Amino acid sequence: MRNLRLGVLGALCALLAGCTVVDRTREARLDPAARWALLPIVNHTETPQAGLRAEAITETLLRTMGVAQLERYPSAMNPEGLFDPAERKAQDQALTWAKGQKARFAISGSVEEWRYKVGVDGEPAVGLSFTIVDLDSGAVVYSAAGGKSGWSREALSAVAQKLARELLSGVHLRR
């Protein structure tokens, strides 16, 4: 009986540990009073507008973290076309735009997964990455990537928000 309990406990721990994977660079201490730019989050999934959904969540999280001056790139630079994404060109244009706005930091990223898994339970699964660049020096000051799956009755947007929050937890804003 004891071995059965230990086996079940071990399986449960493995299951819970397998729900989220996150890798990130060392923590970054950045100025929330600086001007920030939200660049396109590129959609590498088959889900339409997953990048735009991730951008909306990222914008809100940055504002709740204390970023006061956050500008979104112009919608004309949105790379999320159905037939010609032109990601690199759009990213370069958005970076040039951010420098023209006198932004100090720019955040961009990608969506690698944004779906409900096929199966009986239809669990939500999200994969995201973020990169923050210091536009004064051109250096990447923070980078994180991860994947998270949720429970069958959990909203995909909730799983995405939890993952985005976890990925950005290494960004500490100081005044």
Secondary structure in CASP SS format (residue, H / E / C, confidence):
PFRMAT SS
TARGET T0000
AUTHOR 0000-0000-0000
METHOD secondary structure of the structure
MODEL  1
M C 1.00
R H 1.00
N H 1.00
L H 1.00
R H 1.00
L H 1.00
G H 1.00
V H 1.00
L H 1.00
G H 1.00
A H 1.00
L H 1.00
C H 1.00
A H 1.00
L H 1.00
L H 1.00
A H 1.00
G C 1.00
C C 1.00
T E 1.00
V E 1.00
V E 1.00
D E 1.00
R E 1.00
T C 1.00
R C 1.00
E C 1.00
A E 1.00
R E 1.00
L E 1.00
D C 1.00
P C 1.00
A C 1.00
A C 1.00
R E 1.00
W E 1.00
A E 1.00
L E 1.00
L E 1.00
P E 1.00
I E 1.00
V E 1.00
N E 1.00
H C 1.00
T C 1.00
E C 1.00
T C 1.00
P C 1.00
Q C 1.00
A H 1.00
G H 1.00
L H 1.00
R H 1.00
A H 1.00
E H 1.00
A H 1.00
I H 1.00
T H 1.00
E H 1.00
T H 1.00
L H 1.00
L H 1.00
R H 1.00
T H 1.00
M H 1.00
G C 1.00
V C 1.00
A C 1.00
Q E 1.00
L E 1.00
E E 1.00
R E 1.00
Y C 1.00
P C 1.00
S H 1.00
A H 1.00
M H 1.00
N C 1.00
P C 1.00
E C 1.00
G C 1.00
L C 1.00
F C 1.00
D C 1.00
P C 1.00
A C 1.00
E H 1.00
R H 1.00
K H 1.00
A H 1.00
Q H 1.00
D H 1.00
Q H 1.00
A H 1.00
L H 1.00
T H 1.00
W H 1.00
A H 1.00
K H 1.00
G H 1.00
Q C 1.00
K C 1.00
A C 1.00
R C 1.00
F E 1.00
A E 1.00
I E 1.00
S E 1.00
G E 1.00
S E 1.00
V E 1.00
E E 1.00
E E 1.00
W E 1.00
R E 1.00
Y E 1.00
K C 1.00
V C 1.00
G C 1.00
V C 1.00
D C 1.00
G C 1.00
E C 1.00
P E 1.00
A E 1.00
V E 1.00
G E 1.00
L E 1.00
S E 1.00
F E 1.00
T E 1.00
I E 1.00
V E 1.00
D E 1.00
L C 1.00
D C 1.00
S C 1.00
G C 1.00
A E 1.00
V E 1.00
V E 1.00
Y E 1.00
S E 1.00
A E 1.00
A E 1.00
G E 1.00
G E 1.00
K E 1.00
S E 1.00
G C 1.00
W C 1.00
S C 1.00
R C 1.00
E C 1.00
A C 1.00
L H 1.00
S H 1.00
A H 1.00
V H 1.00
A H 1.00
Q H 1.00
K H 1.00
L H 1.00
A H 1.00
R H 1.00
E H 1.00
L H 1.00
L H 1.00
S C 1.00
G C 1.00
V E 1.00
H E 1.00
L E 1.00
R C 1.00
R C 1.00
END
